[in-house]
């Protein structure tokens, strides 16, 4: 309909105004089930337990057979799934799709896995889905790797700007099947193959880790709060004296990641109290006050006790 409108064709009918019975308002991934908390048959027969105090558990949603699956699934980063859908739902999602979708994958990857599974079991011929462009890397990319194990990607646009109703994001468009389609197209060009990171050149996803570099770097500690400083802010704190005579350079330190090495330095700094307890950290007056004003308000709402208490 959008294509017709954008290219000067009239839309003779608007489906949203029709009484169409083939639309279902259901969870596409999980089916909830309820089980009474009644401890005995007598309690259950007496009806003493209601749906409100029932135990909820989930099973995988079965998709209907079809020729083609076309979908624009919801994008939601792995760290945000529990915030939007709840811890219980996230845990059940992980349990039901264990071994099929990595826990660090974006929510949209579950639709890709469901479509792949439908094609593998001959319930569907091919699929075309939208994804966040982050599907090309990390845990999300493993979903595309599974697609290539049981079928293949025959069409993809690796990175496309998507502007709709004020939202401005970058997406990837991916179509795949059971290897029936011989021709492959990537970003408008005919290619011999499409790798799981949506490139057609050397498949860098198969690169192995160099063990000789094993002790040279590590992930570091996630900061979970606004501990970072601009260079101007850092220089101000470094110049502040302390009654304890301790220099603030003990805890105000340059902060770098891989982008500072491979691109241009951002000249960021960070307040890092390390293993110091609250009393020891308070000896660095101005850095401690900065964290109290900028980190404590957020950390005090954190549901994880150790992060809330050790702000």
Buried (B, 14 or more C-beta within 10 A) or exposed (E): EEEEEEEEEEEEEEEEEEEEEEEEEEEEBBEEEEEBEBEEEEEEEEEEBEEEEBEEBBEBBEBEEEEEBEBBBBBBBBEEBBEEBEEEBBEBBBEBBEEBBBEEBBBBBBBBBBBBBBBBEEBBBBBBBBBBBBBBEEBBBBBBEBBBEBBBBBBBBBEEEBEEEEEEEEBBBBBBBBEEBEEBBBBEEEBEBBBBBBBBEEBEBEEEEEEEEEEEEEEEEEEEBBBBBEEEBBEBBBEBEBEEEBEBEBBBBEBBEEEBEEEEEBEBBBBBBEEBEEEBBBBBBBBBEBBEEBBEEBBEEBEEEEBBEEB
